[in-house]
Structure formats: structure tokens, C-alpha cells
Amino acid sequence: MKDIYSLKEISKYLDLSESFVRNLVRAKSIPYFRLGNRLKFDINEINEWINDLSKKEKRNDILFDV
């Protein structure tokens, strides 16, 4: 498994549209970097980001007793 993904690859990995991922980038909500004018995503940082989101979601479930 490679570590650096393109926009197209990360969109497929996350099962999100490319435009939605671009919106996340614009909002600085997803870890990314630029290589020239291309967006690149480190899969290790993406997986950590997903884990952090799921931990926050679990805390919210506990706090709001959903």
C-alpha cells in the first residue's frame, strides 16, 4: 500500500466525491499538502484524522446521550 494519494485516489478511498474533498481542503478540515499545484494526501495522516473524528463523534454521543 502506498503512502501518498492523489485527490482522485483519496476520494475513492474515502468514498467521497472529488469536489467534496476539495471543499474539505478549502476549509482546511482534512490533512493535505501540495506538490506543485497538485493536492496530495498522506494516508497515515488521513487514517489518523479519521480516528480523531470517530473519537470526537463517540464523545459527542456520550455527551448528548444519543
GROMACS elastic network, one bead per residue, 0.5 to 0.9 nm:
[ bonds ]
;  ai    aj funct       b0    kb
    2     5     6  0.75311   500
    2    43     6  0.79666   500
    3    41     6  0.81563   500
    3    42     6  0.56032   500
    3    43     6  0.52353   500
    3    44     6  0.68374   500
    4    40     6  0.64832   500
    4    41     6  0.55070   500
    4    43     6  0.60090   500
    4    44     6  0.86543   500
    5     8     6  0.78916   500
    5     9     6  0.55910   500
    5    10     6  0.57372   500
    5    39     6  0.87404   500
    5    40     6  0.57191   500
    5    41     6  0.50477   500
    5    42     6  0.63350   500
    5    43     6  0.67115   500
    6     9     6  0.51123   500
    6    10     6  0.60454   500
    6    11     6  0.83954   500
    6    38     6  0.78928   500
    6    39     6  0.64359   500
    6    40     6  0.50107   500
    6    41     6  0.63683   500
    7    10     6  0.52757   500
    7    11     6  0.60156   500
    7    12     6  0.86035   500
    7    18     6  0.65940   500
    7    21     6  0.75904   500
    7    22     6  0.81343   500
    7    38     6  0.82143   500
    7    39     6  0.60792   500
    7    40     6  0.64032   500
    7    41     6  0.73871   500
    8    11     6  0.52079   500
    8    12     6  0.63514   500
    8    13     6  0.87007   500
    8    17     6  0.85983   500
    8    18     6  0.63900   500
    9    12     6  0.51608   500
    9    13     6  0.61128   500
    9    14     6  0.86273   500
   10    14     6  0.59833   500
   10    15     6  0.81529   500
   10    16     6  0.83221   500
   10    18     6  0.83899   500
   10    21     6  0.82626   500
   10    40     6  0.85925   500
   10    41     6  0.70313   500
   10    43     6  0.81200   500
   10    46     6  0.88333   500
   11    14     6  0.52291   500
   11    15     6  0.57002   500
   11    17     6  0.57606   500
   11    18     6  0.54823   500
   11    19     6  0.88859   500
   11    20     6  0.84332   500
   11    21     6  0.65652   500
   12    16     6  0.64653   500
   12    17     6  0.77083   500
   12    18     6  0.83974   500
   13    16     6  0.79155   500
   14    17     6  0.86745   500
   14    21     6  0.89856   500
   16    19     6  0.83077   500
   16    20     6  0.64527   500
   16    21     6  0.67758   500
   17    20     6  0.52130   500
   17    21     6  0.64467   500
   17    22     6  0.86974   500
   18    21     6  0.51162   500
   18    22     6  0.61591   500
   18    23     6  0.86570   500
   19    23     6  0.62453   500
   19    24     6  0.87306   500
   20    24     6  0.63569   500
   20    25     6  0.87059   500
   21    25     6  0.62659   500
   21    26     6  0.86915   500
   21    30     6  0.80509   500
   22    26     6  0.61864   500
   22    27     6  0.86044   500
   22    39     6  0.89101   500
   23    26     6  0.50086   500
   23    27     6  0.61775   500
   23    28     6  0.84559   500
   23    29     6  0.85688   500
   24    27     6  0.50959   500
   24    28     6  0.60304   500
   24    29     6  0.50727   500
   24    30     6  0.57402   500
   25    29     6  0.60653   500
   25    30     6  0.57849   500
   25    31     6  0.76552   500
   25    32     6  0.71967   500
   25    39     6  0.88146   500
   26    29     6  0.76838   500
   26    30     6  0.89527   500
   27    30     6  0.80284   500
   28    31     6  0.73479   500
   28    32     6  0.84753   500
   30    41     6  0.88641   500
   30    45     6  0.89979   500
   30    46     6  0.74038   500
   30    49     6  0.73051   500
   31    41     6  0.67732   500
   31    42     6  0.76937   500
   31    45     6  0.64638   500
   31    46     6  0.63968   500
   31    49     6  0.73852   500
   32    39     6  0.67531   500
   32    40     6  0.57310   500
   32    42     6  0.69041   500
   32    45     6  0.83805   500
   32    46     6  0.83975   500
   33    38     6  0.83519   500
   33    39     6  0.59633   500
   33    40     6  0.53546   500
   33    41     6  0.64312   500
   33    42     6  0.82656   500
   34    37     6  0.61105   500
   34    38     6  0.54079   500
   34    40     6  0.57680   500
   34    41     6  0.85992   500
   35    38     6  0.52248   500
   35    39     6  0.64908   500
   35    40     6  0.67154   500
   36    39     6  0.82715   500
   41    44     6  0.87194   500
   41    45     6  0.77017   500
   41    46     6  0.71069   500
   42    45     6  0.53878   500
   42    46     6  0.62650   500
   42    47     6  0.87657   500
   43    47     6  0.60716   500
   43    48     6  0.85107   500
   44    47     6  0.52103   500
   44    48     6  0.62245   500
   44    49     6  0.85763   500
   45    48     6  0.50285   500
   45    49     6  0.60254   500
   45    50     6  0.85967   500
   46    50     6  0.61869   500
   46    51     6  0.86352   500
   47    50     6  0.50385   500
   47    51     6  0.62146   500
   47    52     6  0.86211   500
   48    51     6  0.50261   500
   48    52     6  0.61555   500
   48    53     6  0.86128   500
   49    52     6  0.50777   500
   49    53     6  0.61961   500
   49    54     6  0.86745   500
   50    53     6  0.50706   500
   50    54     6  0.62121   500
   50    55     6  0.86426   500
   51    54     6  0.51339   500
   51    55     6  0.61861   500
   51    56     6  0.86617   500
   52    55     6  0.50929   500
   52    56     6  0.62322   500
   52    57     6  0.85792   500
   53    56     6  0.51247   500
   53    57     6  0.61181   500
   53    58     6  0.86368   500
   54    58     6  0.61439   500
   54    59     6  0.86265   500
   55    58     6  0.50996   500
   55    59     6  0.62647   500
   55    60     6  0.86517   500
   56    59     6  0.50610   500
   56    60     6  0.61869   500
   56    61     6  0.86064   500
   57    60     6  0.50268   500
   57    61     6  0.61690   500
   57    62     6  0.87008   500
   58    62     6  0.63320   500
   58    63     6  0.86334   500
   59    62     6  0.51002   500
   59    63     6  0.60614   500
   59    64     6  0.85094   500
   60    64     6  0.58699   500
   60    65     6  0.78609   500
   60    66     6  0.81706   500
   61    64     6  0.53474   500
   61    65     6  0.53733   500
   61    66     6  0.50719   500
   62    66     6  0.69858   500
   63    66     6  0.81640   500
